[in-house]
Amino acid sequence: MNKGNPALNEKDAPSAISAIQQGFERSGYICNSQIATSIFLAERLQKPLLVEGPPGVGKTELAKATAELLGKPLIRLQCYEGLDEAKALYEWKYGKQLLYTQVLKEKLGDLMQGAKGLKESITRLHEFDDTFFNEEFLEPRPLLKALWQPGGAVLLIDELDKSDDEFEAFLLELLSDYQISIPELGTIKARTTPIVFLTSNNTREIGDALKRRCLHLYIPFPDTALEQRIISARVPEVEERLRNQLVAFVQGLRGLDLKKLPAVSETIDWARTLVLLHARELDAELVRSTLNVLLKFQDDIENVDSEINALTTKALQAAQ
Amino acid sequence: MTEVLGDFIRALRAADIRVSTSESIDAGNVVDLVGLGEREILRHALSQVLAKSEDEKQAFRETFDRFFAFDQFKAKPENAAAEREESEPGSGESQNGSGGMPGPGGGGTEGQPSGGAPAPEDLIAMLESGDQAALQMALAEAARQAQLNRIRLFTQRGMYTRRMMEIMGLDGLNDEIERRERADPAGAQRLADARDALREQVRDYVEKQLEIFTANAGRQLREEVLSQVRLGNIDRSDMKIMRTLVAKMAKRLVALHSRRKKVEKRGQLDMRRTIRANVEFDGLFFHTVWKQQKIDRPKVMAICDVSGSVAQVARFLLMFLYSLQEVLPRVRSFAFSGQLGETTELFERERKIDEALTKVLRDFGGGSTDYGQAFVDFERLALDDIDHRTTVLILGDARSNYGNPRGDILKKIHARARRVIWLNPEPKSLWNSGDSEMKRLAPYCDTAKTCASLKDLERVISELLRHAA
């Protein structure tokens, strides 16, 4: 199935998993074996993968990296309140249908020529029954597109928790059987089973029925070693010493009681900021002036202010 | 392996992780796929099919480590080695001893259909050579035959230990020890020691299994009971469990009602949005958009009696009020016994529920109840803020010490508010007895209900959230 992709052709699980991990690393996505295992399982078991975790730990990024690794197109569906079938699955091209009706009107006389009586006319018309409801007039939206993609695709259903309950229920058929029902056409099956990612920020609980159909991966904040590797992959310009210091500082910051803890994406932004400022070493003043990159709430910034000196000292010591 | 996996899943269920049948099947597939070679990979892989929330992942990790712990026999390798050396000089003798009578023992076991258990001489050989790996396997096999995974109560430990020892060949071992006693007292003693050590190991094993399968059973039972028992009868020592229960309940309610719902009013066309939706079709109406009604989360004002007559219950009511404030964004809470005061801010400021409760009880509790005064204070503080979206929730027993309960103020409140709900911890038969004023107050409530246990509370609140509009 994955011809030409060495990462997923390994027979036994451990080597396949480490191959995935290395493949991700080449494309700049650093992950632990847990995440690689989940990709391996999702691919082999052909089950959708529900990824949860705090914002900014790389949930969406994981889907992108997987698409790149597998060499498949990434089809993305952003969820929001009020998302419905017409926007997620398919829509009829009404405009085109209208146009055809006009054309048909003119041709109707020719068609009906020679028909005897109403009955025969109707029979003739019935022969054209499906003219308006066939794939010609179907506008595929992300979900249908993913099922139709000839070589298979990576489908990312982003921030599922933002959608309505009804939409979640509507996804069940797609997720368990990789098929969808269109009333006018019948059931459409996937040409090649796509790999499906669902992400959630936990603003609400995802239903049990959906969870049962998915593999579940929880991505927490990375530990120090992993975060250092992520920073060195993403912001290679930053020197090792500064990198260790800033990672240690962020790790310390996550121990505090804050409204929104800084995630990996914030650490990356901060590292870039510090590189721009030509910083060589962390100090309290520098931290104070750039803290708004890490913390997104004024309350948090004020709360942390008194702790900055202690945290910086600790980070400097830890990075020794 | 399927059997082990089944046991593991039962252990997970005992640890509060919900595993459905389809998930068990998935787990089987996962094991087939990743194999048993790498412990870490197996753990990650299984956790992804079996544990589906952050809490469950944590519990999964603990259960996995406990369930797949194979350390008990590795614990004393030096001992085993020493024993082996020691037994070397006498080994010829003992081997003769065991070799001398393979006939009856061997024949007997071979004839048995179960067959998995080692014959007595195997056990003796294992003990003498200190072959821990073989012992481990024999132990696991014996556990399987004794159906150790059905253990439920700690009083069954002795029985299961005994049964497993028997399956492993205790009788033969005892006979052998007796026989040797005459010829080789030292060897017999050694064997007896080994037997006692083995019994200890079996007992350990049984206890560990008991913990795995029943770790949470006691707590689950307790929670079940506590959620149904009358709030007034709950012991102080159970406060901690109650707190987690209340928190759980609040969380469940949030999950259920966290989003604003909408109801489509079919029949009323939303002209503006319909035109917008059909612009692309040249104004022809392909889509019709109906007017929607948003169901808002309710504005709640909760008044809680914390006086002496409801002292037992007051803590829970407050606990509940505190949790409610976390669930619903617009809750104002008030507490009173003699006088009434607002506790909204206190609850918001105080992160720890215990301290918040203590403070409220200190500030407002202990006095003699005066519903009249409380309503007067409430009128002054909050009557102006009550509108047609507000639900007023009163928690108390309506015992006003024969003072005027000021039903007229409640009438005013009733007239302005969307709903007035009275939750009384006393059973209905006691209402209107003595100084209870339910008769005079209940007419101004939309609902007056007994609310004695957590289950009752949950039902009422769920109702409140569902029908809020």
Contacts between the chains, C-beta under 8 A, distances in Angstrom:
chain1	res1	chain2	res2	distance
A	12	B	35	6.9
A	12	B	37	7.8
A	13	B	33	6.4
A	13	B	34	4.0
A	13	B	35	5.9
A	13	B	37	7.8
A	13	B	38	7.4
A	13	B	41	6.1
A	13	B	45	7.9
A	14	B	37	6.7
A	14	B	38	5.1
A	14	B	41	6.0
A	17	B	41	6.3
A	33	B	40	6.6
A	33	B	41	6.8
A	33	B	44	6.7
A	34	B	44	4.5
A	37	B	34	7.6
A	37	B	41	5.7
A	37	B	44	4.3
A	37	B	45	5.4
A	37	B	48	7.3
A	38	B	44	7.4
A	38	B	48	5.4
A	40	B	34	7.8
A	41	B	30	6.4
A	41	B	33	7.1
A	41	B	34	7.7
A	41	B	45	5.8
A	41	B	48	6.2
A	41	B	49	7.7
A	44	B	33	5.6
A	45	B	26	7.2
A	45	B	29	6.0
A	45	B	30	7.1
A	45	B	33	6.9
A	47	B	26	7.3
A	50	B	52	7.6
A	52	B	53	7.8
A	52	B	54	7.3
A	81	B	259	7.9
A	94	B	280	7.3
A	94	B	281	5.0
A	94	B	286	5.2
A	95	B	280	6.3
A	95	B	281	6.3
A	95	B	282	8.0
A	98	B	281	6.7
A	98	B	282	7.5
A	98	B	284	7.4
A	164	B	259	7.5
A	165	B	259	7.6
A	203	B	258	7.5
A	204	B	255	6.5
A	204	B	258	4.6
A	204	B	259	6.2
A	205	B	53	8.0
A	205	B	255	4.1
A	205	B	258	7.9
A	208	B	18	7.7
A	211	B	52	4.5
A	211	B	53	7.9
A	212	B	20	5.5
A	212	B	22	6.0
A	212	B	23	6.2
A	212	B	52	7.8
A	214	B	52	7.8
A	215	B	48	4.5
A	215	B	49	6.0
A	216	B	48	5.6
A	216	B	49	7.7
A	216	B	51	7.0
A	216	B	52	4.1
A	216	B	53	7.6
A	217	B	48	5.8
A	218	B	53	7.9
A	218	B	54	5.7
A	218	B	57	5.5
